[in-house]
Amino acid sequence: MGAFWAGLAVAMTAGLIHDKPQPVGLIGLLFATIGYTGFKIFRSALSFHHLAVSVDDTGLWLRARSGQGVIRWDTLAGVAVHWSEPGNRGARHYSIELCPSGPIDRADPVLWVPVRDEEPVRPGLPRPRYRLVTNGSFARYREPLVEAIR
């Protein structure tokens, strides 16, 4: 449906529907673009809505719509609470970083979701790691989760 409206907006702007080009088609194209972007943001938010985290002696368990997985403690090279300097909103960004000692299974539908490939937290740790963001509405879970991991 979105492609139909975007096509209609382009046809109006180019003058394919009426004798003259209609600038109002640009407004339609703008709304179609915003609508698609909003849909993608909404869809990605839904994927994290059903993410549950629990901790026991085995490891850190992640449960999502697609299933359940565990990041075992004996497969980790390091665990860190990471924070970055304040961004444009003036707030620090916090995350819990779980650095594996071996490769991460890309085919795992649950455990691959929080994986990030960035510079290591410190020398000797791997680039790809599990990141659990604890900002915004998740900030209230940061301290209990850190305590449970300890």
Number of C-alpha atoms within 10 A of each C-alpha: 7 13 11 10 15 19 16 17 24 21 16 22 21 17 15 13 14 11 9 11 15 17 14 12 21 16 12 19 20 13 16 20 15 12 13 14 12 12 12 12 11 11 12 11 11 11 13 13 11 12 15 12 15 13 18 11 9 11 17 18 17 19 16 18 13 12 12 16 18 16 19 15 17 10 14 16 14 17 19 14 16 16 13 10 10 10 9 7 6 8 12 13 16 20 18 19 21 24 24 22 14 11 10 16 9 11 8 13 14 19 21 15 16 15 18 14 11 10 12 14 18 10 8 9 17 19 17 18 26 22 20 20 18 20 15 10 7 11 14 11 11 18 11 11 16 14 9 13 16 8
